[in-house]
């Protein structure tokens, strides 16, 4: 949501931490099925969040409802991660 000031952070665990900058407090984290999240990225046009982690696993979240909408176990071909990132989230 463009009207919210929220910082998202990930690390070696399976949670995406949410810091509400307006209220100055942590909100309930988003729990994924990925251990060791390596990257998160938001598509503001679709209001979705993608996260990629260890062993090529990828999850897509609806950031408005904080619900997971897709889980992609990409262990077979780790090169697809770059293609998926560009497909869903565009190039910067």
Buried (B, 14 or more C-beta within 10 A) or exposed (E): EEEEEEEBEBEEBBBBBBBEEEEEEEEEBBEBEBEEBBEBBBBEEEBBBBBBBEEBBBBBBBBEEBEBEEEBEBEEEEEBBEEBBEEBBEEE
